[in-house]
Amino acid sequence: MKSTKNQIANSIADDEARGIRFSEDKCILLKYNSALPDESYVIPSGITGIGDNAFACCANLVNVKIPMGVTVIGEFAFACCHQLKRINIPDSVTDIGDGAFVGCVNWKSVRLPAGVKSIGNSVFAHCGLFRADIPNGVTSIGD
C-alpha cells in the first residue's frame, strides 16, 4: 500500500514538473498544461475530480484516460479539445458539468457509465458525436 501511495505521489510530482496543476490536497486536477505536445494523457490514480476548464483548448490531446475514483468532470473540462477522439469515462463518474465536452468535433461515440446521475447543459454541444449511450439511472440532463 505504501508503495502505491508513493507511486501516485511520484506521478503527480512528475506531472506538476510538466506544468500540470492539482489542488493542494492532490485530489483534483485543476489545469492541464495545454502547451504540452502529448497526444495522450493518463490522469494519475487518486484523483477524484477534474476541475472546471481543466483541459480546455488542449490542441494536441487525442486520448485521455480517466482513472476509477474520479466522480466529477467539471464545467467545460474538455471544451474545444478539437483533436480529442477517445476518452474513457469510468464507472465512478456521477456528475458531468455544463459544457464539459463542448466543441470536441472529432469525438464520435461515447458510453456513459451506469453511475452517471447528472449531465449538465450543453455537455456535447458542437461535438462530432453520432452515438451516445446514456444510462437509465440519469436523473438530470441539461439542455
C-alpha positions, -999 to +999 in steps of 0.1 A: +000+000+000+028+024+009+045+017-025+012+025-043+009+058-024+045+067-033+039+058-070+008+081-070+027+109-053+056+105-078+033+105-108+016+137-096+050+153-088+062+144-123+031+160-138+035+191-117+070+194-130+055+195-165+032+224-156+001+204-147-017+218-117-035+199-089-054+211-058-034+214-026-047+180-014-038+164-048-073+152-053-085+175-081-067+180-115-071+218-119-053+226-151-035+205-178-006+223-195-021+230-229+014+237-243+024+201-239+028+183-272+014+150-259-014+133-278-023+110-248-026+116-211-034+093-183-047+111-153-029+098-121-047+074-098-060+090-067-076+120-085-113+123-076-123+153-097-115+171-129-118+209-124-136+234-145-118+242-177-090+217-167-083+206-203-100+234-222-084+241-256-057+215-254-050+213-291-028+182-291-048+157-270-063+128-288-068+104-260-074+109-222-077+081-197-096+090-165-089+067-136-115+049-115-123+071-085-130+103-104-166+113-096-169+147-111-160+161-145-162+199-142-177+225-163-161+230-197-134+205-186-126+193-221-141+222-241-127+228-275-103+199-274-108+196-312-084+166-317-099+145-288-112+112-303-111+089-273-119+094-236-128+067-212-153+077-185-150+053-156-179+039-137-171+061-107-182+093-125-216+106-113-216+142-124-207+158-157-207+196-157-221+221-181-203+222-215-178+195-204-171+183-239-184+212-260-166+216-293-149+181-293-156+178-330-136+146-336-152+126-308-176+102-325-190+079-298-195+079-260-207+054-235-216+070-202-212+047-172-242+035-152-232+056-122-238+089-140-267+107-124-263+143-137-254+156-171-251+194-173-262+219-200-247+217-235-223+189-225-220+176-260-228+208-280-208+212-312-194+177-309-190+152-337-209+125-318-230+102-338-237+078-309-242+085-272-252+057-248-269+073-217-276+051-187-311+047-173-301+060-139-295+095-151-318+118-131-309+152-147-300+162-182-295+198-191-303+214-225 
